[in-house]
Amino acid sequence: MGSYDGAETCELVGNFLLSQLQNLDINLGLNRDDGLAVTNATPKEIENVKKEICRIFNDNGLRITIEANKRIINFLDVTLNLKKSTFQPFTKPNTTF
């Protein structure tokens, strides 16, 4: 992802994968190599969705790491708190400006 072509390729592959994931009962978004999904499904249904996402990525020769059932997440440069419906800036530990 170090060059313009790499970023464009990542966007293209991401959109292709989103098209294959659109039939799942989740709200899903991607930003280059990061993704975030939200759903009201039960934990058992979420496990089935995780398996389906992994299958789709595997069918395309890719691997994915999924963390599920989180209430507070750090996505890009924002911390999202789903319990309190709040957000705040996020920086990684040891980040210098």
N, C-alpha and C positions, 0 to 999 in steps of 0.2 A: 504494500500500500504506500510505498514511498514516492510514487510518481503520479502524475495526472492520469495516465492510462490505468494504473493500478486501482485508483479510486473509482474511475468510471467502470472498470470491470466489476469491482465489488458492488457498485450500485446495480449493475445489470443482473448479476447473479442473485442479489438480494431480491430484486423485483420478480425474477423468475421463481424463486422459492416462495415468495409471498403468494404468487398466483397458484402454486400447488397447495398452499396451506389455507386458502380462503374458504374451504368448505368446513373447517373446524369451527366449533362454537366458542371462539375466543376473539378478542380485539387484539390485534398484533401489529407491531410496527418495528421497523428496522432503521438503524442509522449506521451505515457502513457495516462494521462487523459486530455491532451490538444490537440486541433485540429486546423487546419488552412486550409482554402479553398480559392481558387482564381478562378475568372471567368470573362468573358467579357460580361456576360448577362446583360440585362436591369434590372432596379429596380423591375419591375413587375415580370420578370422571376425569379429574385432572391427571391422574396417573395414566389413564388410557390416552388422553391427548398427548402427554409427554412421549408415550411409546409411538404414537402415530407420527409425531414430529421427528423423532429419532429415525423412524423407518424412512420417511421422505428424504431426510438428509443423507442417510446411508445409501438409498437408491441412487442418489446423485453423486456418490463418492465423497461425501463430506461427513465430518463429525460435529457434534454439538454438545455443549454442556448446559444442562437445564437445572435451575434452582426453582422449586415450586413452593407455594403456600407461604410466601413472604408477606409481611405486613408493612415493613419498612425496607426500602431498597435505595441503593445509590445507582442512578442511571445517568451516564455522561457526567455532567457537573451539577446534578440536582439530587437531593435526598427527598424521596417521596414517602410520605407516611399515609398509608391507606386507611388506617384506623381513625386518625384525626382529620383526614382530608386536608393535609398541609404539605407544604414543600419548603425547602430551604437550600441555599447553595451548598455544594459538596466539593471538597478538594481531597485528594488522596493524601494519606499520611506522608510526611517528609517532603511535601511539595514546597519548593522555594519560588518566590516571585522575583 
